[in-house]
Amino acid sequence: MKYFIGYLVLINLISFFLMCYDKRQARLHRWRISERSLFLSALLGGSIGAIAGMWLFRHKTRHWYFVVGMPGILVLQTAALVFLFWGK
């Protein structure tokens, strides 16, 4: 269980910093991280970090698919965890 929690902390930090880095790159008009990669980091368990990065850095908040998609991923992940750990 501690490895799972460690993984979640790590992937959420990665997702958070991906949002930060992408916002910085956008401001500097440089190479960006693909939206697919941002969503993949959220799907791999980093949805909380991605949402926090979105709102803290005001990044991708004008794109409906991020505003709806990231919380949607979090809801599905939470439901899956509840089902796996407490569904019996």
N, CA, C and O atoms as CSV, one atom per row, in Angstrom:
chain,resi,resn,atom,element,x,y,z
A,1,MET,N,N,0.814,-1.192,0.000
A,1,MET,CA,C,0.000,0.000,0.000
A,1,MET,C,C,0.866,1.269,0.000
A,1,MET,O,O,0.519,2.263,-0.638
A,2,LYS,N,N,2.003,1.225,0.726
A,2,LYS,CA,C,2.845,2.424,0.766
A,2,LYS,C,C,3.464,2.714,-0.598
A,2,LYS,O,O,3.714,3.874,-0.924
A,3,TYR,N,N,3.716,1.672,-1.404
A,3,TYR,CA,C,4.244,1.894,-2.752
A,3,TYR,C,C,3.189,2.538,-3.645
A,3,TYR,O,O,3.509,3.381,-4.482
A,4,PHE,N,N,1.949,2.144,-3.467
A,4,PHE,CA,C,0.848,2.715,-4.231
A,4,PHE,C,C,0.680,4.192,-3.897
A,4,PHE,O,O,0.521,5.020,-4.793
A,5,ILE,N,N,0.714,4.518,-2.626
A,5,ILE,CA,C,0.591,5.918,-2.202
A,5,ILE,C,C,1.789,6.731,-2.702
A,5,ILE,O,O,1.631,7.865,-3.153
A,6,GLY,N,N,2.978,6.146,-2.619
A,6,GLY,CA,C,4.170,6.814,-3.144
A,6,GLY,C,C,4.060,7.080,-4.630
A,6,GLY,O,O,4.453,8.142,-5.113
A,7,TYR,N,N,3.515,6.093,-5.364
A,7,TYR,CA,C,3.308,6.264,-6.799
A,7,TYR,C,C,2.347,7.413,-7.066
A,7,TYR,O,O,2.601,8.251,-7.931
A,8,LEU,N,N,1.242,7.454,-6.325
A,8,LEU,CA,C,0.255,8.510,-6.534
A,8,LEU,C,C,0.835,9.892,-6.237
A,8,LEU,O,O,0.564,10.848,-6.964
A,9,VAL,N,N,1.619,9.998,-5.189
A,9,VAL,CA,C,2.260,11.282,-4.873
A,9,VAL,C,C,3.193,11.685,-6.019
A,9,VAL,O,O,3.181,12.835,-6.459
A,10,LEU,N,N,3.992,10.744,-6.493
A,10,LEU,CA,C,4.947,11.039,-7.567
A,10,LEU,C,C,4.243,11.435,-8.864
A,10,LEU,O,O,4.613,12.435,-9.479
A,11,ILE,N,N,3.246,10.678,-9.286
A,11,ILE,CA,C,2.574,10.985,-10.556
A,11,ILE,C,C,1.804,12.294,-10.470
A,11,ILE,O,O,1.680,13.003,-11.469
A,12,ASN,N,N,1.284,12.624,-9.290
A,12,ASN,CA,C,0.595,13.904,-9.141
A,12,ASN,C,C,1.570,15.075,-9.166
A,12,ASN,O,O,1.254,16.131,-9.714
A,13,LEU,N,N,2.737,14.901,-8.587
A,13,LEU,CA,C,3.762,15.941,-8.684
A,13,LEU,C,C,4.216,16.130,-10.124
A,13,LEU,O,O,4.406,17.258,-10.579
A,14,ILE,N,N,4.386,15.036,-10.832
A,14,ILE,CA,C,4.778,15.111,-12.247
A,14,ILE,C,C,3.706,15.839,-13.048
A,14,ILE,O,O,4.023,16.718,-13.850
A,15,SER,N,N,2.449,15.486,-12.841
A,15,SER,CA,C,1.352,16.132,-13.565
A,15,SER,C,C,1.288,17.625,-13.261
A,15,SER,O,O,1.075,18.440,-14.158
A,16,PHE,N,N,1.474,17.974,-12.000
A,16,PHE,CA,C,1.467,19.377,-11.591
A,16,PHE,C,C,2.582,20.153,-12.295
A,16,PHE,O,O,2.352,21.235,-12.833
A,17,PHE,N,N,3.780,19.594,-12.285
A,17,PHE,CA,C,4.906,20.293,-12.895
A,17,PHE,C,C,4.849,20.278,-14.417
A,17,PHE,O,O,5.415,21.166,-15.056
A,18,LEU,N,N,4.187,19.302,-15.009
A,18,LEU,CA,C,3.967,19.331,-16.462
A,18,LEU,C,C,3.091,20.526,-16.834
A,18,LEU,O,O,3.352,21.204,-17.827
A,19,MET,N,N,2.064,20.780,-16.046
A,19,MET,CA,C,1.208,21.952,-16.295
A,19,MET,C,C,2.001,23.240,-16.129
A,19,MET,O,O,1.874,24.162,-16.935
A,20,CYS,N,N,2.813,23.301,-15.090
A,20,CYS,CA,C,3.648,24.480,-14.844
A,20,CYS,C,C,4.616,24.710,-16.008
A,20,CYS,O,O,4.736,25.823,-16.518
A,21,TYR,N,N,5.296,23.648,-16.416
A,21,TYR,CA,C,6.276,23.751,-17.494
A,21,TYR,C,C,5.601,24.136,-18.809
A,21,TYR,O,O,6.121,24.976,-19.545
A,22,ASP,N,N,4.459,23.538,-19.109
A,22,ASP,CA,C,3.773,23.840,-20.358
A,22,ASP,C,C,3.296,25.287,-20.388
A,22,ASP,O,O,3.360,25.938,-21.430
A,23,LYS,N,N,2.822,25.788,-19.268
A,23,LYS,CA,C,2.396,27.187,-19.200
A,23,LYS,C,C,3.580,28.118,-19.428
A,23,LYS,O,O,3.467,29.119,-20.135
A,24,ARG,N,N,4.703,27.784,-18.828
A,24,ARG,CA,C,5.908,28.606,-19.009
A,24,ARG,C,C,6.348,28.602,-20.462
A,24,ARG,O,O,6.693,29.646,-21.017
A,25,GLN,N,N,6.335,27.432,-21.076
A,25,GLN,CA,C,6.721,27.322,-22.481
A,25,GLN,C,C,5.757,28.106,-23.373
A,25,GLN,O,O,6.174,28.706,-24.363
A,26,ALA,N,N,4.473,28.100,-23.023
A,26,ALA,CA,C,3.486,28.845,-23.804
A,26,ALA,C,C,3.761,30.344,-23.740
A,26,ALA,O,O,3.677,31.045,-24.749
A,27,ARG,N,N,4.084,30.817,-22.564
A,27,ARG,CA,C,4.386,32.250,-22.413
A,27,ARG,C,C,5.621,32.658,-23.201
A,27,ARG,O,O,5.696,33.776,-23.711
A,28,LEU,N,N,6.588,31.755,-23.300
A,28,LEU,CA,C,7.837,32.049,-24.012
A,28,LEU,C,C,7.775,31.695,-25.495
A,28,LEU,O,O,8.760,31.851,-26.216
A,29,HIS,N,N,6.608,31.216,-25.952
A,29,HIS,CA,C,6.414,30.804,-27.350
A,29,HIS,C,C,7.424,29.756,-27.778
A,29,HIS,O,O,8.022,29.854,-28.850
A,30,ARG,N,N,7.609,28.758,-26.937
A,30,ARG,CA,C,8.551,27.667,-27.206
A,30,ARG,C,C,7.804,26.352,-27.358
A,30,ARG,O,O,6.577,26.300,-27.278
A,31,TRP,N,N,8.579,25.284,-27.581
A,31,TRP,CA,C,8.043,23.938,-27.732
A,31,TRP,C,C,7.200,23.590,-26.521
A,31,TRP,O,O,7.584,23.867,-25.385
A,32,ARG,N,N,6.038,22.975,-26.773
A,32,ARG,CA,C,5.071,22.687,-25.719
A,32,ARG,C,C,4.905,21.195,-25.508
A,32,ARG,O,O,5.292,20.386,-26.351
A,33,ILE,N,N,4.331,20.845,-24.384
A,33,ILE,CA,C,3.964,19.465,-24.081
A,33,ILE,C,C,2.609,19.213,-24.740
A,33,ILE,O,O,1.716,20.057,-24.661
A,34,SER,N,N,2.455,18.086,-25.374
A,34,SER,CA,C,1.205,17.802,-26.075
A,34,SER,C,C,0.055,17.630,-25.082
A,34,SER,O,O,0.247,17.212,-23.940
A,35,GLU,N,N,-1.143,17.967,-25.556
A,35,GLU,CA,C,-2.331,17.795,-24.719
A,35,GLU,C,C,-2.534,16.320,-24.405
A,35,GLU,O,O,-3.013,15.972,-23.326
A,36,ARG,N,N,-2.175,15.462,-25.333
A,36,ARG,CA,C,-2.268,14.018,-25.105
A,36,ARG,C,C,-1.409,13.601,-23.908
A,36,ARG,O,O,-1.837,12.782,-23.095
A,37,SER,N,N,-0.215,14.156,-23.797
A,37,SER,CA,C,0.674,13.832,-22.679
A,37,SER,C,C,0.116,14.356,-21.353
A,37,SER,O,O,0.245,13.700,-20.319
A,38,LEU,N,N,-0.498,15.529,-21.387
A,38,LEU,CA,C,-1.095,16.079,-20.170
A,38,LEU,C,C,-2.245,15.199,-19.691
A,38,LEU,O,O,-2.377,14.930,-18.497
A,39,PHE,N,N,-3.080,14.749,-20.638
A,39,PHE,CA,C,-4.175,13.852,-20.269
A,39,PHE,C,C,-3.652,12.490,-19.828
A,39,PHE,O,O,-4.200,11.884,-18.907
A,40,LEU,N,N,-2.598,12.006,-20.477
A,40,LEU,CA,C,-2.040,10.708,-20.094
A,40,LEU,C,C,-1.525,10.731,-18.664
A,40,LEU,O,O,-1.723,9.774,-17.915
A,41,SER,N,N,-0.863,11.824,-18.281
A,41,SER,CA,C,-0.372,11.915,-16.900
A,41,SER,C,C,-1.534,11.893,-15.908
A,41,SER,O,O,-1.411,11.333,-14.819
A,42,ALA,N,N,-2.656,12.500,-16.280
A,42,ALA,CA,C,-3.835,12.461,-15.414
A,42,ALA,C,C,-4.433,11.060,-15.374
A,42,ALA,O,O,-4.822,10.586,-14.307
A,43,LEU,N,N,-4.509,10.401,-16.511
A,43,LEU,CA,C,-5.058,9.049,-16.570
A,43,LEU,C,C,-4.220,8.045,-15.792
A,43,LEU,O,O,-4.748,7.057,-15.282
A,44,LEU,N,N,-2.930,8.289,-15.698
A,44,LEU,CA,C,-2.040,7.391,-14.968
A,44,LEU,C,C,-2.106,7.598,-13.452
A,44,LEU,O,O,-1.360,6.974,-12.698
A,45,GLY,N,N,-3.004,8.480,-13.021
A,45,GLY,CA,C,-3.194,8.686,-11.584
A,45,GLY,C,C,-2.903,10.092,-11.117
A,45,GLY,O,O,-3.041,10.389,-9.931
A,46,GLY,N,N,-2.500,10.967,-12.027
A,46,GLY,CA,C,-2.122,12.315,-11.630
A,46,GLY,C,C,-3.184,13.365,-11.845
A,46,GLY,O,O,-2.862,14.525,-12.103
A,47,SER,N,N,-4.439,12.986,-11.747
A,47,SER,CA,C,-5.512,13.935,-12.035
A,47,SER,C,C,-5.579,15.078,-11.008
A,47,SER,O,O,-5.880,16.215,-11.372
A,48,ILE,N,N,-5.306,14.791,-9.759
A,48,ILE,CA,C,-5.337,15.854,-8.738
A,48,ILE,C,C,-4.238,16.879,-9.009
A,48,ILE,O,O,-4.476,18.084,-8.930
A,49,GLY,N,N,-3.045,16.404,-9.325
A,49,GLY,CA,C,-1.951,17.317,-9.648
A,49,GLY,C,C,-2.224,18.119,-10.907
A,49,GLY,O,O,-1.901,19.305,-10.969
A,50,ALA,N,N,-2.820,17.478,-11.918
A,50,ALA,CA,C,-3.137,18.176,-13.161
A,50,ALA,C,C,-4.191,19.256,-12.924
A,50,ALA,O,O,-4.074,20.363,-13.449
A,51,ILE,N,N,-5.211,18.940,-12.141
A,51,ILE,CA,C,-6.258,19.925,-11.843
A,51,ILE,C,C,-5.679,21.082,-11.036
A,51,ILE,O,O,-5.978,22.245,-11.311
A,52,ALA,N,N,-4.855,20.767,-10.048
A,52,ALA,CA,C,-4.234,21.833,-9.241
A,52,ALA,C,C,-3.360,22.720,-10.110
A,52,ALA,O,O,-3.393,23.943,-9.975
A,53,GLY,N,N,-2.582,22.123,-10.997
A,53,GLY,CA,C,-1.739,22.902,-11.899
A,53,GLY,C,C,-2.547,23.735,-12.874
A,53,GLY,O,O,-2.189,24.874,-13.174
A,54,MET,N,N,-3.636,23.168,-13.367
A,54,MET,CA,C,-4.509,23.908,-14.282
A,54,MET,C,C,-4.996,25.194,-13.641
A,54,MET,O,O,-4.901,26.268,-14.236
A,55,TRP,N,N,-5.511,25.085,-12.441
A,55,TRP,CA,C,-6.134,26.251,-11.811
A,55,TRP,C,C,-5.110,27.193,-11.183
A,55,TRP,O,O,-5.303,28.409,-11.211
A,56,LEU,N,N,-4.041,26.665,-10.625
A,56,LEU,CA,C,-3.027,27.537,-10.024
A,56,LEU,C,C,-2.318,28.380,-11.082
A,56,LEU,O,O,-2.073,29.568,-10.873
A,57,PHE,N,N,-1.989,27.761,-12.218
A,57,PHE,CA,C,-1.270,28.472,-13.274
A,57,PHE,C,C,-2.208,29.035,-14.336
A,57,PHE,O,O,-1.753,29.633,-15.311
A,58,ARG,N,N,-3.510,28.848,-14.155
A,58,ARG,CA,C,-4.523,29.286,-15.122
A,58,ARG,C,C,-4.155,28.791,-16.519
A,58,ARG,O,O,-4.083,29.559,-17.479
A,59,HIS,N,N,-3.932,27.515,-16.594
A,59,HIS,CA,C,-3.483,26.899,-17.841
A,59,HIS,C,C,-4.519,25.905,-18.340
A,59,HIS,O,O,-4.946,25.027,-17.591
A,60,LYS,N,N,-4.918,26.032,-19.570
A,60,LYS,CA,C,-5.901,25.163,-20.233
A,60,LYS,C,C,-7.301,25.326,-19.655
A,60,LYS,O,O,-8.156,24.465,-19.867
A,61,THR,N,N,-7.550,26.405,-18.936
A,61,THR,CA,C,-8.859,26.590,-18.323
A,61,THR,C,C,-9.893,27.124,-19.312
A,61,THR,O,O,-11.075,27.199,-18.975
A,62,ARG,N,N,-9.482,27.491,-20.509
A,62,ARG,CA,C,-10.425,27.940,-21.540
A,62,ARG,C,C,-10.846,26.802,-22.468
A,62,ARG,O,O,-11.728,26.969,-23.310
A,63,HIS,N,N,-10.213,25.658,-22.305
A,63,HIS,CA,C,-10.529,24.495,-23.136
A,63,HIS,C,C,-11.534,23.623,-22.389
A,63,HIS,O,O,-11.219,23.077,-21.331
A,64,TRP,N,N,-12.737,23.493,-22.935
A,64,TRP,CA,C,-13.798,22.757,-22.243
A,64,TRP,C,C,-13.401,21.322,-21.961
A,64,TRP,O,O,-13.786,20.761,-20.935
A,65,TYR,N,N,-12.631,20.721,-22.863
A,65,TYR,CA,C,-12.268,19.324,-22.663
A,65,TYR,C,C,-11.287,19.141,-21.509
A,65,TYR,O,O,-11.191,18.042,-20.964
A,66,PHE,N,N,-10.567,20.174,-21.128
A,66,PHE,CA,C,-9.740,20.105,-19.920
A,66,PHE,C,C,-10.588,20.402,-18.682
A,66,PHE,O,O,-10.475,19.714,-17.667
A,67,VAL,N,N,-11.427,21.417,-18.769
A,67,VAL,CA,C,-12.255,21.816,-17.632
A,67,VAL,C,C,-13.221,20.695,-17.240
A,67,VAL,O,O,-13.507,20.509,-16.058
A,68,VAL,N,N,-13.718,19.956,-18.219
A,68,VAL,CA,C,-14.630,18.847,-17.950
A,68,VAL,C,C,-13.869,17.531,-17.813
A,68,VAL,O,O,-14.197,16.705,-16.961
A,69,GLY,N,N,-12.861,17.340,-18.646
A,69,GLY,CA,C,-12.152,16.063,-18.708
A,69,GLY,C,C,-11.323,15.734,-17.479
A,69,GLY,O,O,-11.370,14.607,-16.987
A,70,MET,N,N,-10.577,16.683,-16.984
A,70,MET,CA,C,-9.718,16.409,-15.818
A,70,MET,C,C,-10.540,16.042,-14.573
A,70,MET,O,O,-10.232,15.044,-13.922
A,71,PRO,N,N,-11.572,16.816,-14.224
A,71,PRO,CA,C,-12.401,16.381,-13.085
A,71,PRO,C,C,-13.131,15.065,-13.373
A,71,PRO,O,O,-13.357,14.267,-12.464
A,72,GLY,N,N,-13.496,14.842,-14.631
A,72,GLY,CA,C,-14.133,13.579,-14.990
A,72,GLY,C,C,-13.221,12.394,-14.746
A,72,GLY,O,O,-13.655,11.354,-14.250
A,73,ILE,N,N,-11.960,12.553,-15.096
A,73,ILE,CA,C,-10.975,11.501,-14.844
A,73,ILE,C,C,-10.849,11.254,-13.344
A,73,ILE,O,O,-10.791,10.105,-12.905
A,74,LEU,N,N,-10.805,12.329,-12.559
A,74,LEU,CA,C,-10.705,12.199,-11.104
A,74,LEU,C,C,-11.908,11.461,-10.523
A,74,LEU,O,O,-11.750,10.617,-9.640
A,75,VAL,N,N,-13.093,11.768,-11.006
A,75,VAL,CA,C,-14.304,11.090,-10.519
A,75,VAL,C,C,-14.233,9.601,-10.836
A,75,VAL,O,O,-14.532,8.770,-9.978
A,76,LEU,N,N,-13.841,9.259,-12.058
A,76,LEU,CA,C,-13.734,7.849,-12.431
A,76,LEU,C,C,-12.665,7.124,-11.620
A,76,LEU,O,O,-12.867,5.981,-11.209
A,77,GLN,N,N,-11.542,7.773,-11.391
A,77,GLN,CA,C,-10.479,7.156,-10.594
A,77,GLN,C,C,-10.924,6.955,-9.149
A,77,GLN,O,O,-10.639,5.920,-8.547
A,78,THR,N,N,-11.613,7.931,-8.600
A,78,THR,CA,C,-12.116,7.812,-7.228
A,78,THR,C,C,-13.126,6.680,-7.128
A,78,THR,O,O,-13.091,5.892,-6.183
A,79,ALA,N,N,-14.031,6.599,-8.104
A,79,ALA,CA,C,-15.021,5.518,-8.110
A,79,ALA,C,C,-14.334,4.156,-8.220
A,79,ALA,O,O,-14.748,3.205,-7.557
A,80,ALA,N,N,-13.309,4.051,-9.034
A,80,ALA,CA,C,-12.576,2.786,-9.178
A,80,ALA,C,C,-11.891,2.402,-7.874
A,80,ALA,O,O,-11.911,1.233,-7.488
A,81,LEU,N,N,-11.284,3.371,-7.191
A,81,LEU,CA,C,-10.637,3.083,-5.905
A,81,LEU,C,C,-11.640,2.647,-4.853
A,81,LEU,O,O,-11.392,1.702,-4.104
A,82,VAL,N,N,-12.767,3.333,-4.796
A,82,VAL,CA,C,-13.811,2.958,-3.834
A,82,VAL,C,C,-14.286,1.543,-4.121
A,82,VAL,O,O,-14.433,0.734,-3.205
A,83,PHE,N,N,-14.525,1.245,-5.383
A,83,PHE,CA,C,-14.979,-0.103,-5.752
A,83,PHE,C,C,-13.937,-1.164,-5.415
A,83,PHE,O,O,-14.282,-2.225,-4.895
A,84,LEU,N,N,-12.672,-0.892,-5.703
A,84,LEU,CA,C,-11.612,-1.873,-5.465
A,84,LEU,C,C,-11.361,-2.121,-3.991
A,84,LEU,O,O,-11.166,-3.266,-3.586
A,85,PHE,N,N,-11.362,-1.061,-3.170
A,85,PHE,CA,C,-10.987,-1.212,-1.781
A,85,PHE,C,C,-12.158,-1.424,-0.832
A,85,PHE,O,O,-12.005,-2.062,0.210
A,86,TRP,N,N,-13.329,-0.892,-1.185
A,86,TRP,CA,C,-14.455,-0.995,-0.262
A,86,TRP,C,C,-15.695,-1.633,-0.891
A,86,TRP,O,O,-16.752,-1.677,-0.262
A,87,GLY,N,N,-15.578,-2.115,-2.098
A,87,GLY,CA,C,-16.733,-2.626,-2.809
A,87,GLY,C,C,-17.145,-4.032,-2.461
A,87,GLY,O,O,-18.152,-4.518,-2.977
A,88,LYS,N,N,-16.410,-4.698,-1.611
A,88,LYS,CA,C,-16.721,-6.107,-1.307
A,88,LYS,C,C,-17.750,-6.263,-0.230
A,88,LYS,O,O,-18.106,-7.387,0.125
